[in-house]
Amino acid sequence: MKKNILFIGGSTGIGLETVKLLHEKHNLFVACRSDENLSNLNVTYIRFDVLNDELDLEKIPESLHGFVYFPGSINLRPFRGLKISTFEEDLNINFISMVKTLQKVLNNLKKSENCSVVLYSTVAVKVGMPFHSSVSASKGAIEGFAKSLAAEFAPNIRVNVVAPSLTDTPLASRFLNNEVKKEKVGDRHPLKRHGNAIDIANSTAFLLSDESSWLTGQILGVDGGMSTLNTSN
């Protein structure tokens, strides 16, 4: 059965890789600021800026089987130099805008007997890391929210979170823009490489599929082993 799946974001990075995986199998509705990279793919594009626009429900089917929220931020700075506005910005794009959008389509999701919601956190919520205080705070809110929502809407709506480590996407390009940086990042992970967008896209596709039908309220660490393994000698 072809599912109706709403992607918030999806023209670059992890979102685009997920679109490429699923656009021939399901009915994808991609709501983002630009249709760049989407024109040759079998999707319904909806122009939408999560920070400034109201989602047009007329372009979304009455029943949704999946919802994925891709927008995010990476603000890595020492705490002493962070302004309150930075915390507010991270919270707004990572969490508040996600909640607003999800509330907007909740009735559409509830009309499906088997629905999957996929959200994104970061390995830095589980593993304390310097300079991550702002992004970890906003992403930590997502993890708590997801577990509560999963309990509230079980069994019809499953809610899971993917928590990646550093992944090679446009958002993270400044951390992986040469081979030296890529090697250093890879060495920090037990699997000795940085993440690629397709790694996260594959996990997202799994959580949207019927193969994950007994998974809900989970934080899936797709992080090269960083959150659970210590391989240093």
C-alpha positions in Angstrom: 0.0 0.0 0.0 1.2 3.5 -0.9 1.4 5.7 2.2 0.7 9.4 2.4 3.8 10.9 4.2 4.4 14.5 5.0 8.0 15.7 5.1 8.7 19.1 6.7 11.9 20.0 4.9 13.4 17.6 2.4 15.3 19.6 -0.3 18.8 19.0 1.0 20.8 16.7 3.3 19.1 13.9 5.2 15.6 15.0 4.0 16.6 14.8 0.4 18.2 11.4 0.7 15.0 10.1 2.4 12.9 11.6 -0.4 15.0 9.8 -2.9 14.6 6.5 -1.0 10.8 6.7 -0.8 9.4 8.9 -3.6 8.6 6.0 -5.9 7.1 3.8 -3.2 4.8 6.3 -1.4 3.0 9.6 -1.9 5.3 12.2 -0.5 4.3 15.7 0.4 7.4 17.8 0.9 6.8 21.2 2.7 9.9 23.3 2.6 11.3 26.7 1.5 12.5 25.7 -1.9 11.8 23.0 -4.5 15.5 22.8 -5.3 16.6 19.2 -6.1 12.9 18.1 -6.0 11.8 18.9 -9.5 12.7 15.5 -11.0 11.3 13.5 -8.1 7.8 12.2 -7.7 6.6 14.4 -4.9 4.0 17.1 -4.1 5.9 20.2 -3.2 4.4 22.7 -0.7 6.1 26.0 -0.3 6.6 26.4 3.5 8.9 28.2 5.9 8.5 26.7 9.4 9.5 30.0 11.0 7.2 32.3 9.1 4.4 30.4 7.3 1.2 28.6 8.1 1.0 25.1 6.6 -1.6 24.9 3.8 -3.8 22.0 4.8 -5.6 22.0 1.5 -2.5 20.6 -0.2 -2.3 17.7 2.3 -4.4 14.5 2.1 -7.1 14.0 4.6 -5.3 10.9 6.0 -1.5 10.8 6.7 0.4 7.7 7.4 3.7 9.4 8.2 5.2 12.7 9.4 8.9 13.6 9.5 10.4 16.9 10.7 13.8 17.6 9.2 14.7 21.3 10.0 17.4 21.8 12.6 20.4 23.8 13.7 23.9 23.3 14.9 25.1 26.1 17.1 28.3 25.0 18.8 29.8 27.7 21.0 31.1 28.1 24.5 28.3 28.7 27.0 29.8 31.9 28.3 29.4 33.5 24.9 25.9 32.3 24.1 23.1 34.9 24.2 19.7 34.0 25.3 18.5 34.7 21.8 20.6 31.8 20.5 18.8 29.4 22.9 15.5 30.9 21.7 16.4 30.4 18.1 17.5 26.8 18.5 14.4 26.0 20.6 12.2 27.6 18.0 13.5 25.8 14.9 14.2 22.5 16.5 11.2 22.2 18.9 8.5 24.9 18.9 8.1 25.0 15.1 7.9 21.2 15.1 5.2 21.2 17.7 3.2 23.8 15.9 3.4 21.9 12.6 2.6 18.6 14.2 -0.5 20.0 16.0 -1.6 21.4 12.6 -1.8 18.0 11.0 -2.7 15.9 14.1 -6.2 15.2 12.8 -4.8 14.0 9.5 -2.5 11.6 11.4 -5.3 10.3 13.6 -7.3 9.3 10.6 -4.8 6.7 9.8 -5.0 3.4 11.7 -1.2 2.9 11.6 0.8 6.1 11.6 4.5 6.8 12.2 6.1 10.1 13.4 9.8 10.5 13.1 11.7 13.3 14.8 15.4 14.1 15.2 17.7 14.6 18.2 21.5 14.4 18.5 24.0 12.1 20.1 25.0 15.1 22.3 21.8 14.7 24.4 22.9 11.3 25.7 26.7 12.1 25.7 27.6 15.4 27.3 29.8 17.4 24.9 31.4 20.8 25.2 29.9 23.7 23.3 26.6 21.8 22.7 24.5 23.4 25.5 22.1 25.3 23.2 21.4 22.6 20.6 21.4 19.8 23.2 18.7 21.7 25.3 16.4 22.0 22.3 17.0 18.5 21.1 16.6 17.1 24.6 13.1 18.6 24.6 12.3 16.6 21.5 13.2 13.3 23.2 11.0 13.9 26.2 8.2 15.2 24.0 8.4 12.2 21.7 8.1 9.6 24.6 5.2 11.4 26.1 3.4 11.7 22.7 4.1 8.1 22.0 2.4 7.1 25.2 -0.5 9.4 24.6 -1.4 8.2 21.1 -0.5 4.5 21.2 -1.4 2.3 19.6 -2.5 4.2 16.4 0.4 6.7 16.2 4.0 5.6 16.7 6.5 8.2 17.6 10.3 7.6 17.4 13.4 9.7 17.4 16.6 9.3 15.4 19.7 10.7 17.3 22.6 10.9 14.9 26.2 11.9 15.4 27.9 14.3 13.1 26.7 13.7 9.6 28.0 15.0 6.2 25.2 17.4 5.2 25.1 21.0 4.1 24.1 22.0 7.7 27.3 20.4 9.1 29.6 21.3 6.1 31.9 23.5 8.1 32.9 20.6 10.3 33.6 18.2 7.5 34.9 20.5 4.7 38.3 18.8 4.2 39.9 15.4 4.6 41.7 16.3 7.8 38.5 17.2 9.5 36.7 14.1 8.2 39.5 11.9 9.5 39.5 13.5 13.0 35.7 13.2 13.2 35.9 9.6 12.1 38.5 8.7 14.7 36.2 9.8 17.5 33.7 7.1 16.5 34.0 3.4 17.2 33.2 2.6 13.6 35.9 5.0 12.5 34.0 7.2 10.1 31.6 10.2 10.1 27.9 9.7 9.3 26.5 10.1 5.8 23.0 11.3 5.0 22.0 8.0 3.6 22.8 6.3 6.9 20.2 8.5 8.6 17.8 8.3 5.6 17.8 4.5 5.8 16.9 4.6 9.5 14.1 7.1 8.9 12.7 4.9 6.1 12.7 1.9 8.4 10.8 3.8 11.1 8.2 4.9 8.6 7.8 1.3 7.3 5.6 -1.5 8.6 8.8 -3.4 9.5 9.1 -1.1 12.5 5.4 -1.6 13.6 6.4 -2.7 17.1 8.7 0.3 17.8 7.5 3.4 19.5 8.8 5.8 22.1 12.4 4.9 21.1 15.5 7.0 20.7 17.5 5.4 17.9 21.2 6.2 18.1 22.6 6.2 14.6 25.9 7.5 15.7 28.7 5.0 14.7 28.6 3.6 18.3 29.5 6.9 20.0 26.7 6.9 22.5 27.2 3.4 23.8 30.8 2.2 23.2 34.2 3.2 24.5 36.9 1.7 22.3 39.8 3.7 23.6 42.7 1.6 25.2 
